[in-house]
Amino acid sequence: MRADRLIMIILLLQTHKSITAKTLAEKLEVSERTIYRDIDVLSSLGVPVYSTRGRTGSIKLMGNFQTSLTGLTQNDIYYFSLPVPKKLIEDLGISTPTDSSYMKLLSNAPEEIKSSLSKINNFLYIDISSWTKETYQTDKSLLLQLQHVVWESLKIEINYEKTNGFKLYNLKPLALVLKRTVWYLVAIDDKCIKNFRVDRINKLEIKSDKFNRPSNFNLEIYWNTTVNTFRKELPKYPVTFEVNEELYNHLKRRKTIRIIEEAFDSSVKVYRLKILFDVEFEAMQFVFEYGNQIKILNPKSLIDSLKSKAYEILKTYK
């Protein structure tokens, strides 16, 4: 459409101090004659555009003319220009943005921002994959179907794998969420909103009837609330240890160690730390990591479990 093309010409002229009709024609996939006709239209609309024809001719905006087509701040431009994880792009079947997308972002940006944005992909990279080979694989055709039903608000029926077998669900799909490398479907089951792992959906049937999305549903608020609730409900396993000063300083530097209580016994010059784990097995791994550098004070059940595991290991290598 001409209106879209005229806007793109203005954006390109704002981004480049001077540009040839040939370059504009190539970028917008029209003839140079069409470009010159568009320039005449812009001029008649009061846009201060100036063109010179010929071999060395070019087109440029006069003065400091700027549009407010984007209205983006410097932080906005950086935010929208951040690299998106490759897995997300591939899973959703999204193609690489064209130059016009960046033209819209950069049209009002000062030169120093344009320069830094041209290098941002070499300064920052987001990788959501794990160090080990992933066993989870996304069924891209299924994911695209789910993307479609979410967008179109279509009811679905899924055959979902649970720990005790498969179960049929009739759902109203609301959204898709990527948590690290795992995709989740957020959907209404009866009157309750639930999360379903996409890799556990064995079969999908799309219904022809639509549903009305809840007007008060906010995906970001819902997901963050779900995550926080899940974390709070995780089982907790506190263990009290006795460590020397060197190990104490080392553990304090480890951000993943959850020390909830600490005290220094000056009589024997040791620290007593209460550390929170999710389960007993995690605590056992922690103790095996530090060996005789660390001493368990309680619970006694952990000491018994460690003795039993150590005995099994000794029997294996006897």
Buried (B, 14 or more C-beta within 10 A) or exposed (E): EEEEBBBBBBBBBBBBEEBBBEBBBEBBEBEBEBBBEBBEBBEEEEBEBBBEEEEEEBBBBEEEBEBEEBEBEEEBBBEBBEBEBEBBEEBBEEEEEEEBEBBBBBBBBEEEBBEBBEEEEEEEEEEEEEEEEEEEEBBEEBBEBBBEBBEEBBBBEBBBBEEEEEEEBBBBBBBBBBEEBBBBBBBBEEEEBBBBBBBBBEEBEBBEEEBEBEEEEEEEEBBEEBEEEEEEEEEEBBBBBBBBEEBBEBBEEEEEBEBEEBEEEEEEEBBBBBBBBEEBEEBBEBBEEBEEEBBBBEBEEBBEBBEEBEEEEEEEEE
